Amino acid sequence: MERSSSATVLDAIRSRRSVARMKPDPVPRALIEQWLDAAVWVPNHRVTEPWTFYVLEGDAKRRFAEFRREFQRTKLPDPNAPGAQAVLDKAYASAAETPAIIVFACRPSSDPELGEEDVWSTFGAAYAVMLAAWSDGVGTYFRSGEFRSYGPLREFLGVAPDQRIIGMLYVGYPVELPQRRRAPGAAKTVWLTGPEGAARGGR
């Protein structure tokens, strides 16, 4: 039984991909609730539980898409230039057509070290949701960037001044499964077995 469970977890980690193209089919709320209930069990130093999850569906999601389009407009050198409207329409559609969006926010501690760990834990919660969703056949796409600090979006969500948005997770059933390759872990691993450390040690 333990071996089977381990194989399932490893398979989810190895096979998960960021899914940009999603079907319009709704994702059951019960599934999302299940994933978020699992996400709160990620490692969290001093059990600060710094996270808040904002789940957007329906009109709320479309309003989010409007904010994304408006923000994108502020980033264009000339919003009236030929081709600009297509860029803005794409920014709107990619959000509006996603079945659900989960925004992960964190209230970091005022202590610098603990506050950094609070941010790590909140991203860990997001990754836990990615894996849980994938194991249920649902794809995700994690987005971050400057949009996280966009004032109108923060106000709409009700994010407090001392909260930090870590990222937005787009959720939906995949249209296709992207094929990507990664360097094997061995290529990025340094084994230290002696007291001399990395300076004179080797792999």
C-alpha positions as CSV (number, residue, x, y, z in Angstrom):
1,M,0.0,0.0,0.0
2,E,2.8,2.4,0.9
3,R,4.7,1.7,-2.3
4,S,1.6,2.3,-4.3
5,S,0.9,5.7,-2.6
6,S,4.5,6.7,-3.1
7,A,4.4,5.8,-6.8
8,T,1.3,7.9,-7.2
9,V,2.9,10.9,-5.6
10,L,6.1,10.6,-7.7
11,D,4.0,10.1,-10.9
12,A,2.1,13.3,-10.2
13,I,5.3,15.2,-9.6
14,R,7.0,13.9,-12.7
15,S,4.0,14.1,-15.1
16,R,2.5,17.5,-14.1
17,R,2.8,20.2,-16.7
18,S,1.7,23.8,-16.9
19,V,-1.5,23.8,-19.0
20,A,-2.1,26.9,-21.0
21,R,-5.1,25.7,-23.1
22,M,-8.1,24.5,-21.1
23,K,-11.6,23.3,-21.9
24,P,-14.6,25.5,-20.9
25,D,-16.0,22.7,-18.7
26,P,-16.5,23.9,-15.1
27,V,-14.4,22.4,-12.4
28,P,-16.5,21.1,-9.5
29,R,-16.4,23.3,-6.4
30,A,-16.1,20.1,-4.3
31,L,-12.8,19.3,-6.0
32,I,-11.3,22.8,-5.4
33,E,-12.4,22.7,-1.8
34,Q,-10.7,19.3,-1.4
35,W,-7.4,20.6,-2.9
36,L,-7.4,23.7,-0.7
37,D,-8.1,21.6,2.3
38,A,-5.0,19.5,1.5
39,A,-2.9,22.6,0.7
40,V,-3.0,23.9,4.3
41,W,-0.9,20.8,5.4
42,V,2.3,22.0,3.6
43,P,5.3,22.6,5.8
44,N,4.8,25.9,7.6
45,H,7.4,27.1,10.1
46,R,5.8,27.9,13.5
47,V,2.4,27.1,12.0
48,T,1.7,30.7,11.1
49,E,-0.8,29.7,8.4
50,P,-0.2,32.9,6.5
51,W,-2.3,32.1,3.4
52,T,-5.6,33.2,2.1
53,F,-7.2,31.6,-1.0
54,Y,-9.5,33.6,-3.2
55,V,-11.4,31.4,-5.7
56,L,-12.9,33.3,-8.7
57,E,-15.7,31.9,-10.8
58,G,-18.4,33.4,-13.0
59,D,-18.8,37.2,-13.0
60,A,-16.0,37.6,-10.5
61,K,-13.6,35.8,-12.9
62,R,-14.7,38.0,-15.8
63,R,-14.1,41.1,-13.6
64,F,-10.6,39.7,-12.9
65,A,-10.2,39.4,-16.7
66,E,-11.1,43.1,-17.1
67,F,-8.6,44.1,-14.6
68,R,-5.9,42.1,-16.4
69,R,-6.8,43.8,-19.7
70,E,-6.7,47.2,-18.0
71,F,-3.4,46.4,-16.4
72,Q,-2.0,45.2,-19.7
73,R,-3.1,48.5,-21.3
74,T,-0.9,50.4,-18.8
75,K,2.1,48.4,-19.9
76,L,1.8,49.0,-23.6
77,P,4.0,51.9,-25.0
78,D,1.0,52.9,-27.2
79,P,-2.4,51.3,-26.4
80,N,-3.8,52.7,-29.6
81,A,-1.1,51.3,-31.9
82,P,-2.1,48.7,-34.6
83,G,-2.2,45.3,-33.0
84,A,-2.6,46.6,-29.4
85,Q,-6.2,45.6,-29.3
86,A,-5.4,42.0,-30.1
87,V,-2.9,41.9,-27.2
88,L,-5.5,43.3,-24.9
89,D,-8.2,40.9,-26.1
90,K,-5.9,38.0,-25.5
91,A,-5.1,39.2,-22.0
92,Y,-8.9,39.3,-21.3
93,A,-9.8,36.0,-23.0
94,S,-7.1,33.9,-21.3
95,A,-8.5,34.8,-17.9
96,A,-12.2,35.0,-18.8
97,E,-12.3,31.6,-20.6
98,T,-10.5,29.8,-17.7
99,P,-13.0,27.8,-15.7
100,A,-11.7,28.9,-12.3
101,I,-8.8,31.1,-10.9
102,I,-7.4,30.7,-7.4
103,V,-5.4,33.7,-6.1
104,F,-2.9,32.9,-3.4
105,A,-2.2,35.7,-0.9
106,C,0.1,35.7,2.1
107,R,0.3,37.8,5.2
108,P,4.1,37.6,5.9
109,S,5.5,38.0,9.4
110,S,7.2,41.3,10.2
111,D,10.2,39.3,11.1
112,P,12.3,39.2,7.9
113,E,13.3,35.5,8.2
114,L,9.9,34.2,9.2
115,G,8.2,36.4,6.7
116,E,10.3,34.9,3.9
117,E,9.4,31.4,5.1
118,D,5.7,32.5,5.1
119,V,6.0,33.3,1.4
120,W,7.7,30.0,0.7
121,S,4.9,28.2,2.5
122,T,2.2,30.0,0.6
123,F,3.8,29.0,-2.7
124,G,4.1,25.5,-1.3
125,A,0.3,25.5,-0.8
126,A,-0.1,26.6,-4.4
127,Y,2.1,23.7,-5.6
128,A,0.2,21.3,-3.5
129,V,-3.0,22.4,-5.3
130,M,-1.2,22.0,-8.6
131,L,-0.3,18.4,-7.8
132,A,-3.7,17.6,-6.3
133,A,-5.5,19.0,-9.3
134,W,-3.2,17.0,-11.7
135,S,-3.9,13.8,-9.8
136,D,-7.6,14.5,-10.5
137,G,-7.0,15.1,-14.2
138,V,-7.2,18.9,-13.9
139,G,-4.6,21.2,-15.3
140,T,-3.2,24.4,-13.8
141,Y,-1.1,27.4,-14.9
142,F,0.6,29.5,-12.3
143,R,1.0,33.2,-13.1
144,S,2.8,35.9,-11.2
145,G,4.4,39.2,-12.3
146,E,3.6,42.9,-11.6
147,F,-0.2,42.3,-12.0
148,R,-0.1,40.9,-8.4
149,S,0.4,44.5,-7.1
150,Y,-2.3,46.1,-9.3
151,G,-4.3,48.3,-6.9
152,P,-7.8,47.8,-8.5
153,L,-7.3,44.0,-8.3
154,R,-6.2,44.1,-4.7
155,E,-9.2,46.2,-3.8
156,F,-11.6,44.0,-5.6
157,L,-10.3,40.9,-3.8
158,G,-10.3,42.7,-0.5
159,V,-6.5,42.0,0.0
160,A,-5.3,43.9,3.1
161,P,-2.3,46.3,2.9
162,D,-0.1,43.8,4.9
163,Q,-1.0,40.9,2.5
164,R,1.1,40.0,-0.5
165,I,-0.3,38.2,-3.5
166,I,2.0,35.3,-4.4
167,G,0.3,34.4,-7.7
168,M,-2.8,33.4,-9.6
169,L,-3.5,29.8,-10.5
170,Y,-5.6,29.2,-13.5
171,V,-7.5,25.9,-13.2
172,G,-9.3,23.8,-15.9
173,Y,-9.4,20.5,-17.8
174,P,-6.5,20.3,-20.4
175,V,-7.2,20.6,-24.1
176,E,-3.8,19.0,-24.6
177,L,-0.9,17.8,-22.5
178,P,2.3,19.8,-23.1
179,Q,5.5,17.8,-23.6
180,R,8.5,19.3,-21.8
181,R,11.9,17.9,-20.8
182,R,13.9,18.7,-17.7
183,A,17.5,17.9,-16.8
184,P,17.7,14.9,-14.5
185,G,18.2,15.5,-10.8
186,A,21.6,14.0,-11.0
187,A,22.8,16.8,-13.3
188,K,22.0,19.4,-10.6
189,T,23.0,17.4,-7.5
190,V,26.2,17.8,-5.4
191,W,26.8,15.0,-2.9
192,L,29.0,15.9,0.1
193,T,30.3,13.0,2.1
194,G,33.4,14.3,3.8
195,P,34.3,17.1,6.3
196,E,36.2,19.0,3.6
197,G,32.9,20.3,2.0
198,A,32.4,21.4,-1.5
199,A,35.7,23.3,-2.0
200,R,37.7,20.1,-2.3
201,G,34.9,17.5,-2.3
202,G,33.2,16.1,-5.3
203,R,30.0,14.5,-6.5
